[in-house]
Amino acid sequence: MLTVVLSVGFGDGLGWLVVMIGALLLGVIMVVMPAFVHPWTKKITGNDTIAIGHFGTLGYIAAGATGQAVGRRSKSTEHIKFPQGLKFLRDSMVATSLSMVLIYMVFSVWGLIALGILAAWLNPMFGLALILPGMVPHFFTGGGAGVFGNATGGRIGAMIGGFVNGVIITILPAILLLVLGDFGFANSTFGDADFGWFGTLVGVSVGGGTGMGIVLSILIAVVLVSGAIVFQIRVVDKGWVPGAKRDAWIAEEEAAEKAILDAEKARRKAEKEAAATADQLRWSHVPPAGGSAVRRRPLFVSGLAGHRGHLGGRRTLRRNSIARPENSTDQR
């Protein structure tokens, strides 16, 4: 995209300038966007070892911020307990096939109505064409946006965050379409969110001539790098965590659930101990024929059956090794 915009904007014979400015802008966008989205990425991964480098980053940031705004009391999608019979939906191909069948068969009419309304709104008001993102950007960037929205806003954040990303990859490519049309590439655009805003910004900058394009391109790079540095120092390094209020609410909910479970375990343990005590009392106090309870004495074995010679044989062992209560009958 940068090659197309810069080569047309700078004109023929300046290929070396296209390479230099293009390399500068591409390096900047690939460094600063992972830095901007890193607080949300860290929220998902739990550490600083992984950064996301993808040209749908603006959609991910928007989804994370949207989830933080709308899903403060929404539990994570990871807590949804699906029946065992639906585990096959974890396969991406199966889930995609079923979802597309559902979309085309059930929501086709409503989808056409919505698209008609969107087209009637975008074109007269903003002069924008209606862009229908394909399955690939919706699946990859929309799925990523859902993950970021879920991290800060749970199930509600995942749904609305994915929707916001869909709006972004619909409107920004339509704006970029106008810019590329001015450079002679009518009806051509790029789908991902970062291509939309960054391509439009660079295209407008180089549209004023070679000199102005060089100055504005370098200024864009400086502003983005400076903004990333300030964001790192004032936000990331100070430990800002997206969705902190929701985290506190979830901690309270989990503590309450744990207290309920602990109380239930304690109650069951008390009931079990009470039942064991009742059984022990019932078997240790046997009412005799005379009427009063007699505590049955335990049986003590005074020797081993193998040592018959020392106890005078089997009969002597049986008589001497068992102590019975006097004047009592065998209650068994």
Disulfide bonds with the S-S distance in Angstrom:
none
